[in-house]
Structures are given as structure tokens and as C-alpha cells.
Amino acid sequence: MVFKRLLGSLGVGGPTVDTVLDPGAARPGGALTGQVHLKGGEADFDIEHITLELVARVEAEHDEGESEGVVAFERFTVGGGFRLGAGQQHSVPFTVTLPWETPITELYGQALGIVLGVRTELAVAGARDKGDLDQLNIAPLPAQEAVLEAFGALGFGFRSADLEYGRIGGTGQQLPFYQEIELTPSPQYADRVNEVEVTFLANPGGMEVVLEADKRGGLLSGGHDALTRFTVGHHDSRDWNTEVDGWMRQLVEHRASYGAHGAYGHGDPYAGHGHYGHGGHHDDHHRSGPGMGTVVAAGAAGLAVGVVGGMVAAEVVDEVGDFFEGDEEDEG
């Protein structure tokens, strides 16, 4: 869906911009392609630059609770330095490379509730305006899909996904936020774990998989979080079901106190919690993704996301428009 509007800062009669992304979902670290279509206004304009900005709706935790906001996490200048004549139509093709940590927004073609967008900024004779916003769809990398597929095959179910502002200490995280994919436990672990959160931190050489389990408390002890991480290659050939089951066994058998170190064989021990970037501590952070009327069919087919009433995709698209349009108004 394209949210196209007149470049208000240029006044009536200014040019309009319409960015069209090529069909299909992109992938983290891969190419994003499309064209920026310009239509001249009532006079000639000098186009100084055309910039694409990747933006995300991100949640932040603070002392007063939670809030949401827009985070711009990458910018690309894709054109400029030419005159756009009155009424002239001009197209600028582009190919840019997405950050490796770009969150995934869909799994098996179904939306996860993550809101990403590509916002187009046009600079004309000293005036700037973010004149176009497009929804950005990101499919998982093969290793990400393999890990999620294994969780599904082991009986875990999809609960929700969101983006959290902050950094995970001890990792190579580059973006100012990270994605959490929340899973319901399989029957094997349901008596020990309330939920499992999976975070992927991809890079050119591979991927860190950060796992966090909200562990159930016993009669004499309260529940606590256990967290660790593992490193995999983009093209590793593993028995992923056995691998992920081993990760879970190590995670739930972690007996140390919250945020402590542990020795996990070939998995990297997580060095200090620091998960939420605010003193390394958080209380209850169980959240639901936006518009997530979803259920999961977990089994041999993996984490197949089902849509209840066919509403998920439409709700997410509507929220993209409402959310980012509201942000533009706030920016004044």
C-alpha cells in the first residue's frame, strides 16, 4: 500500500513523489529494489536529493511503563541533482542493501505484526518533506526459518512478535532495537517454562540466536528468566530439531540466578543480562504484537501462522498508515 500525499512544505503546486517497491518480501542483508516516481508541479523544481529512510515501530520500557515510537534505522540517498520540469514525470530506480538485523515481518507469507516502512524524503530548493511511506515486508533468512521451523516441529507455538528499544549486552548488535519472537512452550517444557523469546542478530558471517525463557517458579522459589545465546552460520547443515532441542534443554536446566554466566558446550554463554538497555533489568515484559489475532498450527510443518477471521494483514496495513502518518504530523 502506498501513502502518497502532496509535498506540503512546498505549497500547492509542488511536485509529488510515489515510491513503489518491487513485489515480494526482501530479506535481511539482501537487496531492496524499486522505483521513485516523481511528478512535476506547476513550476520547475531543482531536486537536490531523494532519500529513502527505513523506519520501525518500536516499544520502549521505562519507569512509567511502556511507550511506542518511530525509530529510523537506515538512510539511503538514491538520487538527486536534477531539475524536474513543470508537469514532468520522472522515475528513479534504486537498489539498496538492507541491514542484516532488519526484523522479519512475515513467516510463511503471514504477517507477524511487526510494522516496518520505507519513507521517502524529497529535498527541493532547500525544503524537505517526507512525502511517501510504503510498507516494508521482510522474510526470514534460511537459518532463521530453519530455527523457527524446528521450534514448531518440537511443539512450540507462535504467540507474538515485537521490537524492543535497547541493546542486548555481550552481543554484536548494531541496531538500537531488537526483535523478540515470543513462543508458547511445547508440552515437554510447559511445566517449567511460561514462554520462550527468540532474538536473531544476523551479520555477514552468520547469526547469533538469543534465547530467553520465562521460567516457572517452584513451591519455594519464584520464577525467573534464563537467557543464553548460540552462534550459527547462514548455510549450516544441522539436524535443526536436535540442535534446538539441545538449546532448550540447556536453557531450562540453567540453575544459576537471573543473568548469571553458564557453560553451555559449543553454545556461547551469555555474558551478563543487560537485555533491555536500561540497567540490565526488567520486570514483566509479556506483550502482544499489534493486531495479532493469530493462532499457530505447530507440528511437522513448523510454525505455520494462521489468520483468524482474515483480519491480521489488513489490521497491520492500517496500523502502518495510522502510525507513521501520525508521526509525520508530530514532526511538524
N, C-alpha and C positions, 0 to 999 in steps of 0.2 A: 504494500500500500504506500502511496506517495502522498506526503503532506506538503502541498505546493501552495505558496502564497506570494503576493506581491512584495517586493523589497520595500518595506515600509519606510526605512530610513532614507530612501532615495526619493520618496514622494510619489504622487500619482504620475504615471507615465514612465516610470523606471523599468528596467529590464526584469524579467522573471527567470527563475532557474528551476530546473526539474532534473534531479539525479535519478537515473534508472540503473539499478544493479542487475547484472546478468542473472538469469534464472538459476535456481538451485542453491543449496546451502554451501557456504565456504567452510574451511577447516582451519583450526589454529595453526599458525605458522605458514599457511598457504596463501594463495593469491585471491584477492578480491578484485573483480573486474566489473566494468560498467561504463556508462557514458553520462556526462553532464550536458544537458540540453539547455541552451540559453536562447531567449527570445528578446530581441531589442525592444526598447521602449519608444517613446515619441521623439527622442533625440539620440544623437550618437553618444556613446559612453566608452571611456577607457577602462578596460578590465585589468586591474592591477594584479590580482591573483584569485585563483579558485582553490579553496582548501577544503578537504574532507576531514571531519573530526569524528572519531569513534567515541560514543557515549554509552553509559550504562546506568541503569537504576540500581543503586546500592543502598543497603541498610547499614546503619551505624548504631552501635550501642554506646551509651553514656550514662552518667549518673542519674539523669532524669528519665531514662528508659531507652526507647528506640526511636529512630527517625529515619527518613529516606531522603535521598538526594541524587542529583545527577553528577557523575564523575566522567570527565573526558580523559581517556586513557591513551590516545594516539592522535596525531595530526599528520596529514599528507598534503603538500601543495601539488596539485595535479595540472595546473595551467595558469595562464595569465600573460600580461604583456601584449595585449592586442586591443584594437578598437572594435566595438560592437556597434554596427550601424543601426539607425532607427528602423525598427521592424525586422531586422535581420535575424535569421535563425542560424545558430552555430552550435556544433556538438564537439565535446572534448572527451575522447576515450581515455580510460585510465586503467592501470594495473598497479595495485599496491600490495604489499606483503603484510598480513595480519600478525600481530604479536603472538608468540607461542602460547601465552597464558590467556588468550581470548577465551571467555567462558563458552561452553557449549549451550545451545538454546533448545536443541531437539534431540530426541533419541528415537530411532526407527520412524522418523518423519513426524513424530508427535511433539508438540511444544512442552517444554519443562516449566514454563512460567518465568524464564529469565528474559528481561527486557533490554535489548541492545539496539542501538540505532547508528546510522551514518548521517551526520548533519553537515550540510554544505554551506560554506561561508563564501560569499562573493564580496570582494573589495573593489569598489568603483570610485575613482577620483576622491580617495580619502575616506569614503563612507563604507561601513561594513554592515552586512546583515546576514544572519543565519537563515537563509531563505528556503531551505528544503530539508526534510527529515524522512529517512527511509528505514524501515525495519531491517535489521541485520540478522540473518539466520546462520547458525554455526552448528555443523555436525561434528561428532566426536572423531578424534584420531583413531586409527586402528587399535592401538594399545589401550586407549580409554574405553573403546567399545568392548574390547576383549575382557577387561576387568569388570565392567558392568554386566556383561553377559554372564560371566562366572558367578557374580553375586546372585543374579537371577536364577541361574541353574541350581545354585545351592539353597534356594528357597527364600532369599531376601526379597523384599518388595520396595517399590519406589514410594516415598512419602511426599517429598517436595524438594525444591532446589531454590537457593537464593545466593545473592552476592553480599559479602560482608566486608565492610571497610576495615582495614588494618592489615597487619603482616603476621605471618607465621614465622616465629623466630627459629633460627637454625636451618633455614631452607634457602634456596636460591631465588625466592620470589622476587619478581620485578615490578609487577603492577601494584598500585596502592590498595587493592582489594583482592579477594579470592572467592572462589565458588565453593559452596557446600552442597553436596547432593545427599539428602537425608534418606536413609533406608530403614524399613522396618526389619527386625531381626527374623532370621529363619527359625523354625520350631526348635532346632538344635540349640540355639543360643537365646531363645526368648526368656528363659528363666534367669539369665544372667545379664542381659543387655536390653535396655529400653529402645535404643536406636543406634544406628551407625552412620557417621558422617564421612563422606569421601571427598577429598580435595585433590585435584590434579594440578600439578605445576610442571607444565611441559617446557622444554628448552630444545635447542637444536640437536643436542646429543642424546636426549631421552626424556624421561619424565619421573618426577617424584610423585608418589602416591601417599598422601597423608590420610591416615585413618584415625578417627576418634570414636570411642564407644562411650555412651552414657550408661554406666553400669548400675545395675540394681543393687540396693543395699541389703545386708543380711539382718538378722534379728538384733545383732549387737553393733552394727555399723551402718552408717548412711551410705547412699550411693555416691559415686564419684566418677569423674571422667578419666579414661585411659587413652593415651594417644601415642602413636608411633608412625613411622614413615618407611617407605621402601622405594627403591630405585629400579626402573625397568627401561629397556631400550625400546625404541619405536618399532622395531621389527623383530623383537624377541619371539622365539618359538618355544613356548612353555605349555605344560598342562595347566591351563589357567584355573580350572576348577580346583585342582590340588594346591596350586600356588595361593589362591585367595583364601581357601580354607585354612591353610597354614598361617597366613597373616592373621586371620580371625582368632585362631587358637592362641597365637602369641599375644594378641591384644587382650583377650578376655582373661588369660592366665597371668597377666601383669598384676602383681600383688603389691607393687610399691605405691606410695602415696601419690596424690594428684601431681602430675607434672614432673615426676622423678625420672631418672635415667633407667634404662634396662638394656640387657644384652640380648639381641634378637637374631643371632646367627648371621645370615647374609643380608638381613634387612637392616637399614640404618636406624640406630636408636635415635629417638627424638630428643634433641638437646634442649631441655627446658621448654616449658609450655609456650608462654608468650603469644598465644594463639590469636588473641584479639587486639593486639597492638595497644592496649590500654592497661599497662601494668601486668599483663600476662594473666589476668583473672577475669572470669565472667561468671555470672550466676545462671539462671535458667535462660537458655537461648533457643528454646524449641519454637520454631516459627513455621508458618505455612507460606508457600510461594503464592504469588498473585494469581487469582483466578484459577486455582488448581482444583477443579472438580474432576480429579483423576483417580483411577484405580490401576492396579497392576496385575497382570497375569504372569506370575513368576513360575518358571519351570524350565524345561529344556530349551525353550525359545528365548530365555533370558528375560530381562526387564522390559517387557512389552508394555508400553504406556497406553492404557485405554482411555477413551474420552467419554465422559458421562454427559449425555444429552447433546453432544456435539458442540459444547459451548466453549471449550478451553481455548481453541485457536482464536475465535472471534473476540473473547474477552482480552486475551493478551494483545491482539492488534489494537483494540480500542484503548487499552491502557497505554500503549506506546504513544498514541496520538495525544491523549489527555495529559499524560505525564510530561512529555517533552515540550508540548505546546505551552503548558503551564510554566515550565522552566524558562522558556524564551521570554514569556511575559515578565517573569521575575527579574530577568537580566536587564529589562527596561530598554 
